[in-house]
């Protein structure tokens, strides 16, 4: 059974035809329009194009934001002007197959659970370290969405009281301390301080900024300043995982997003912080940690797999 998965990003819309084994049969990518009407048109055009040459039974659409319990409306989106947007109805009016809407982090987490790093466990937490921190929770083989459909916003758990202002309007959210943006902030602070930040300051002076790829390259060469910036961010993530373990007790934490490309350089300090933050450490089972396997395709694969081909049968 083939389904279309579409992942709406801040700058790109990625879509693909996905089979029952999570393999992408055909793939497309277009720029994300700023206008919401044009955005819906772009999603519809992509779904139609992908469905034209394949026998597609459903379309799944992943988007950043709060999606209601019925997987029909986007209650709030941080980067798109959607407020209680009936996206399912808008798309189904012009697409000939059923449409399911899903949060983008949930879709990526589900893909990793079904086909990626989490395929051998029943209980998994995924955290994506990108511009912010996305979260997905799978409990006993089912995606946990909560009473209103918007559970697992793990990046917006309060990490530091009266901490840094977050884009969600609160202060001290985890994503202000454990994201790719947080890594850049810490690297800049270390560069400003001199000493071990000399190489970071040199790169910044040469490039005009300290971007994630440049910091990652310095980490991989063992630069003390870049390694310290990563340690600070990884420590925040690991400490948060200790708390998530106390509440959710997953078998596995899967770490995705751009920062996760650092692999064991990231996971080593995450594990140390996790162990030192875990209640009852030494007398209880602990979770494993793994890097996500599906990369940027996870969102569209998960959206396709979660798409409901027969809404009546699933009711």
C-alpha positions in Angstrom: 0.0 0.0 0.0 1.4 3.3 -1.1 0.9 6.6 0.7 2.1 10.2 0.2 4.0 11.9 3.1 4.5 15.6 3.0 6.7 17.5 5.6 6.2 21.2 5.7 9.4 22.9 6.9 10.3 26.6 7.4 12.1 26.9 4.1 11.3 23.6 2.2 8.4 21.3 1.7 9.5 17.7 1.2 7.2 15.1 -0.1 7.4 11.5 -1.1 5.5 8.3 -2.0 6.2 5.8 0.7 5.6 2.0 0.7 4.5 -0.1 3.7 8.1 -0.8 4.6 9.0 2.9 4.9 10.9 3.1 1.6 10.6 6.2 -0.4 9.5 5.4 -4.0 9.5 8.9 -5.4 10.5 12.2 -3.8 10.0 15.9 -4.4 11.1 19.1 -2.7 9.9 22.7 -3.2 10.4 26.1 -1.4 7.9 26.9 1.3 5.7 29.8 0.3 5.2 32.6 2.8 1.5 33.1 2.1 -0.7 30.5 3.8 -3.0 30.2 0.7 0.0 29.6 -1.5 1.3 27.1 1.0 -1.8 25.0 0.8 -1.7 25.2 -3.0 1.9 23.9 -2.9 1.0 21.0 -0.7 -2.0 20.1 -2.9 0.1 20.3 -6.1 2.7 18.1 -4.6 0.2 15.5 -3.4 -1.5 15.5 -6.8 1.8 15.2 -8.7 3.0 12.3 -6.5 -0.3 10.5 -6.7 -0.6 10.9 -10.5 1.8 8.0 -11.3 1.2 5.9 -8.2 -1.8 4.1 -6.7 -1.9 6.2 -3.5 -4.5 5.4 -0.7 -3.9 8.4 1.6 -1.9 11.5 2.3 -0.1 12.4 5.6 1.0 16.0 6.2 3.5 16.9 8.9 3.8 20.5 10.1 5.4 22.3 13.1 2.7 23.3 15.6 -0.1 22.0 17.8 -2.4 19.6 16.0 -5.8 18.8 17.5 -6.8 15.4 18.8 -8.7 14.5 15.6 -5.6 15.2 13.5 -7.6 17.7 11.4 -6.7 21.2 12.4 -3.5 23.1 13.3 -4.4 24.9 16.6 -1.2 27.0 16.6 1.9 27.1 14.4 5.0 29.0 15.5 6.3 29.9 12.0 3.1 29.9 9.9 0.1 32.1 10.3 -2.2 29.2 11.2 -4.6 29.6 14.2 -7.2 26.8 14.4 -6.6 26.2 10.7 -8.9 23.4 9.4 -6.0 22.1 7.2 -7.4 18.6 6.7 -10.7 20.0 5.3 -8.9 22.5 3.1 -6.6 19.8 1.6 -9.3 17.1 1.2 -11.5 19.4 -0.7 -9.0 19.3 -3.5 -7.3 15.9 -3.0 -9.1 12.7 -3.9 -7.8 10.6 -1.0 -8.1 10.9 2.8 -5.7 13.4 4.5 -4.2 13.1 8.0 -2.4 16.0 9.7 0.4 15.4 12.2 2.9 17.3 14.2 6.3 17.2 12.5 8.2 15.9 15.5 5.6 13.2 16.1 5.9 12.2 12.5 9.7 12.0 12.6 9.6 10.1 15.9 7.1 7.6 14.6 9.3 7.0 11.5 12.3 6.3 13.7 10.2 3.9 15.9 8.8 2.0 12.9 11.7 1.9 10.5 14.8 3.5 12.2 16.7 3.6 15.4 13.7 2.6 17.5 12.4 -0.3 15.6 13.4 -2.9 18.2 11.8 -1.3 21.2 8.2 -0.6 22.4 8.9 2.5 24.5 10.9 5.4 23.0 11.5 9.1 23.3 12.8 11.1 20.4 14.4 14.5 20.8 15.4 16.6 17.7 18.1 19.2 18.2 17.5 21.8 15.5 16.6 25.4 15.7 14.5 24.3 18.7 14.0 21.0 20.4 11.2 18.8 19.1 9.9 15.8 21.0 8.0 12.5 20.3 6.9 9.8 22.7 6.0 6.2 21.9 4.6 4.2 24.8 3.8 0.5 24.4 4.0 0.8 20.7 1.6 3.7 20.3 2.3 7.4 19.6 1.4 9.4 22.7 -0.6 12.5 21.8 -2.4 13.3 25.1 -5.9 14.5 25.9 -5.9 17.4 23.4 -3.6 16.0 20.8 -0.6 18.2 21.6 1.5 16.1 24.0 5.3 15.5 23.8 6.3 19.2 23.4 9.4 18.2 25.3 11.4 21.2 24.1 9.0 23.5 26.0 9.4 21.8 29.4 10.6 24.3 32.0 14.4 23.7 32.3 15.5 26.8 34.2 13.3 28.9 36.4 13.2 32.6 35.1 15.5 31.6 32.3 16.0 32.7 28.7 12.9 33.9 26.8 11.6 31.3 24.5 9.7 31.8 21.2 6.6 30.2 22.9 6.4 33.2 25.2 7.6 31.4 28.4 11.1 31.6 30.0 13.6 28.8 30.6 12.3 26.2 28.1 14.7 23.3 27.4 15.1 24.3 23.7 16.8 27.5 24.8 19.6 25.4 26.3 19.8 22.2 24.3 19.2 23.2 20.6 21.3 24.0 17.7 20.7 27.7 18.4 21.8 27.2 22.0 25.0 25.6 20.7 25.7 28.7 18.6 25.0 31.0 21.6 27.3 29.0 23.8 30.1 29.0 21.2 29.8 32.8 20.7 30.0 33.3 24.5 33.2 31.2 24.7 34.6 33.0 21.7 33.9 36.4 23.5 35.7 35.1 26.6 39.0 34.4 24.8 41.3 31.6 26.1 39.9 28.3 24.8 37.6 30.3 22.5 40.4 31.6 20.3 39.7 29.3 17.4 36.0 30.0 17.6 36.7 33.7 17.6 39.0 33.3 14.6 36.3 31.5 12.6 33.8 34.1 13.5 36.1 36.9 12.4 36.7 35.1 9.1 33.1 34.1 8.3 31.3 36.9 10.1 29.3 34.4 12.1 29.6 31.1 14.0 27.2 28.7 12.3 26.5 25.1 13.3 28.6 23.5 10.5 31.7 25.5 11.5 31.2 24.6 15.2 30.8 21.0 14.3 34.0 20.9 12.3 35.9 22.4 15.3 34.3 19.8 17.6 35.5 17.0 15.4 39.0 18.4 15.4 39.0 18.4 19.2 39.0 22.2 19.6 38.6 22.9 23.3 36.3 25.8 22.9 33.9 24.0 20.5 34.0 20.9 22.7 33.1 22.9 25.7 30.1 24.6 23.9 28.9 21.1 22.9 29.3 19.8 26.5 27.1 22.6 27.9 24.3 21.9 25.4 24.7 18.1 25.8 24.6 18.4 29.5 21.3 20.3 29.4 19.8 17.6 27.2 21.1 14.8 29.3 19.8 16.3 32.5 16.4 16.7 30.9 16.4 13.1 29.8 16.9 12.1 33.4 13.6 13.8 34.2 11.9 12.3 31.2 13.1 8.9 32.3 11.5 9.4 35.7 8.1 10.2 34.1 8.0 8.1 30.9 10.6 5.3 31.6 11.5 4.7 27.9 13.8 1.9 26.8 15.5 4.2 24.3 16.2 7.9 23.6 16.7 8.7 20.0 18.5 12.0 19.2 17.9 13.6 15.8 18.3 17.0 14.2 21.4 18.8 12.9 23.4 18.6 16.1 23.0 14.8 16.2 25.3 14.5 13.2 28.1 14.8 15.8 27.2 11.2 16.9 29.2 9.9 19.8 30.8 13.4 20.4 27.3 14.5 21.4 26.1 11.3 23.1 29.0 10.8 25.5 28.3 14.0 27.5 24.6 13.4 27.2 24.9 10.0 28.8 27.0 11.4 31.7 24.5 14.1 32.5 21.6 11.6 32.2 23.2 9.2 34.6 23.9 11.9 37.2 20.4 13.3 36.9 18.5 9.9 37.0 16.6 9.1 40.3 17.8 5.9 41.7 20.7 5.5 39.3 22.7 2.3 39.9 19.6 0.5 41.3 17.3 0.7 38.3 17.3 -0.1 34.5 18.5 2.8 32.3 17.7 3.7 28.8 19.9 3.4 25.8 20.8 6.3 23.5 21.0 6.3 19.8 21.4 8.7 16.9 18.4 8.9 14.5 18.9 7.0 11.3 16.4 8.5 8.8 17.7 12.0 8.7 15.7 14.7 6.9 13.4 12.0 5.4 11.9 11.0 8.8 9.1 13.5 8.8 7.7 12.6 5.4 8.1 8.8 6.1 6.3 9.1 9.4 3.5 11.3 8.0 2.9 8.8 5.3 2.9 5.8 7.7 0.5 7.6 10.0 -1.9 8.6 7.3 -5.3 6.9 7.6 -6.4 5.4 4.3 -9.9 4.4 5.6 -11.2 6.8 8.2 -14.5 4.9 8.7 -12.7 1.6 9.4 -10.4 3.3 11.9 -13.2 5.1 13.8 
